[in-house]
Each structure stands twice: as structure tokens, then as C-alpha cells.
């Protein structure tokens, strides 16, 4: 049975119209806020994926289109086999592959530059529930990483499921400042002494 739709009458926008705002102001995130306040929850936000055989520039285009910096690399069984970030694609690895293996950049696949599954850092969901934002910032800073996955383990099957993710860019955005500034290499011994002093 076909649906029947009706045109809705328009009203003129009055002069001096204002925007509606949430009735409660958003909670300000601080370093001692619960870690969950800065976690991307995959029960709410759909994670974006790619395949290992996809060209890195196509993966980068997908990141730009969706406004994210990380893709989950999935196999045919819909299991995570790696992660690829914008930093991986725009970093030194593709240049090294091009030079050492004489492969054109257009032929470099996600599989060649991704972080493979055994090397992925994950945090246990139970631990995260009791953690604060500062704990996550410190963890990412010490590991020199921009992302950390949050996993939940099924008690019956002992299988892991990724339920969320922390990213330094999201944390910095919510805090209102760069929470994990990258350490810049000192240009000279004098610059190094000046930074230490």
C-alpha cells in the first residue's frame, strides 16, 4: 500500500528570531572527569571501516569525507585485523615503501601501512569505568599513541568486542586545549639545553 504524504505549510521567519539551546548547559570536561566523558561510544557512534586491499589514498579520502582520522581494517569474517590512521598514510611508511620496493604510491594498500591486530593497544572496559580523563591522557602520552580502543570481554565465550575508543584529538577538543602536546626534537644542543633549563 503506497504512503500518502502531505505538504507542510511554511511560516515566515520573524525578525529578531533566535536559536534554541539545550535546556542544560553541556558538562565541562576536566582531567578529573570520568573517562567515559571523552570516550567515543560505538553503541552510539558507528565505527568506520575499510578493507586491507584498499589503496591508502582511497582510505584517506574516506577519512576526510567522514571527518575521522582512524579506520578499522576488517577481514571477510568482519573481524578486526588492523587499524590505519591518517598519520600512517601521510607519514614516512608510504615513502619508504615507494623508495625501497619501487612501488608507486597509488599501488600501496592499507595492509602495507596499517598497525596489525597484535600491535593494537586496548584498554579493558572495567578499568575504564573507574578511570578519569587524566588517566587516559597519561596512558596515551606514555605510549606515544593518539588512539586507544576500549574492549569488553564476553564472560561466556571469552571473546573481545571493541565498544569504544579514546582519541587525543577528541579529548583535546572536549578539554578546550591540547592535552597531549607532541615532544618536538631539539634542533641543536643549545636548544636542548634551553628546553631542559
N, C-alpha and C positions, 0 to 999 in steps of 0.2 A: 504494500500500500504506500503510495508516494506521500511524502510530507507536504503540508501546506504552510507556507511562511508568509508573514505579513510585513509590510514596510513600517518601520517605527518613525513617528513624526519627530522632526528636529526642532530644537528650540534655539533661539539666538543667544550667543554668549554675551552676557551683560557686561557693561563697562565696570571696571574695578573688581572683576572676578578674581578669586584667589585659589590656591591649590589646597586640597585636603591633605592632612598629615596624619600619621598614625596617632592614636589616642595616647599611647605611652611612648616616651622617647626611647630610642634604642639604648640598650645597656652598653656602657663604656667598657671596653675590654682593657684589662691591665695585666701585668705579668703574674699577679697572684690570682687572676680569674681562673675558673675551672678550664682545663684543656679543651673540653668539649665545645667551649665558646668559639674556638678558632678552627675546629675540625670540619673539613668538607665531608658531610654525611652522605654516603651512597644510598641510603634509604630515602633520601630527599632529592639529591642531585645525581643524575645518570652519568656514570663514568664513560669517557670517550675512549674507544679502542681502535687498534689498527692491526694489520697482519705483518708477519716477518718479511714477506716478499715485496711489500710496498716500497717504492722509491722514497728516499729520505726527503726529497723536496716536496713530494705529494703529502707526506706525513706533516711536514712543516706548514704547508698550506692549510691542512685540516686544523692544525693548532690555531693558526691565525683566524680562520673562519669561525671557530668555536670559542675563541678567546681564552684558551688554556695553554699551558706550557708542558704538559705531560700526557702521553698516550700509553695505555696498557696494550702490550703486544700479546695477542691471543692465538692459540692454535685451533685446529679443526674441532677439538673437543670442548672449545670455549674455556680453556684453562690458561692462566697467565704464564707466559714463557719469558716475559721480559718487560722492561719499561724503556721508553725513549723520551727524552726531553728536548726542548728547543736548544738548550745549551749543548747537548750531544751533537745535534745536527749542525749547529753553527760553530762548533768548536774545532779542535785540531784533528780529531779522528778521521773525518772525511778527507781532509787534506793529506794525511799520512797514507790513507788507502789509495788515493789518487796517485801520489808520488811513488810509493813502494810497489804497488801492484799494477800500475799503469792502467787503472780502471777509470773511465770517465765518471764525473760526479753524477751524471744522470742515471748511471747503472748501479750506484751504491744503494743497497737496500737497508731497511730498518734493522734486519738481523745482523748486519755488519757493524752497527754502531750502538745498538741497544745495550742496556745493562741486563745481563741474563738473570733468570729467576734465582739461581743460587746466591747471587750477589746482592739481592734486594734486601734493604733494611726494613723490617716491620716491627711494630710495637703491639703488644698484647692489649686487647680492648679492656681487660680487667684492670691492668696497670694504668691505662689512660684515664679510666673513670675517677681515679684518685689523684691524678696529676694536675698540675697548674700550667698555665701558659708558659711561664718561665722555665719549667722543667723541659717542655718541648723545645723551646728556643735553645736551651743549653745543650740538649741532645743533638739537635741538628747542627749547631755550631761546632761541637766537639767532633762530630763525624764528618764535617765539611760537606754536608748534603743540603739540598734545597727542598727535599721531599722525604716524608716517612709515611708508610702505609700503616693502617690500623687493622689488625686481624682478629677475628673471633673464631674460636675452635669449637666445633660441634662435639659435644661430650660423647655421643653415641658412636659416631663414625671417626672421630679424631681428625676430620678434615677441616682445613682452614678456609675461611671466607673473608675477603677484604671488604670491610664495611665502611671504611673512610680513609682520609688522607690528610696529612698536615703539609702545608707548603709555606716557605719563608715569605713569599710574596703576599699570600693571603693573611698571614699573621701580621706582617708589617702594615698592611692596609688597615686592618682592624685596630691595631695599636696606635696608628697615626704616625709612625716613624719606622725607620729601617731597624728591625730587631736583630738582624744578623749581618752586620756590615762585613764585607769581604776584606780579608787582610791583603793590603797592597804590598807587592815586593818592593823593598827599598832599592832605589836607583843607584846608590853608592854607599860606601862605608860611612861617609859623613851623614847621609840621610838616615841610615840605620841607627847611628849613634843618637841623632836628633830625635828619632821616634821613641827610642828606649828612654832617653833622658826625661 
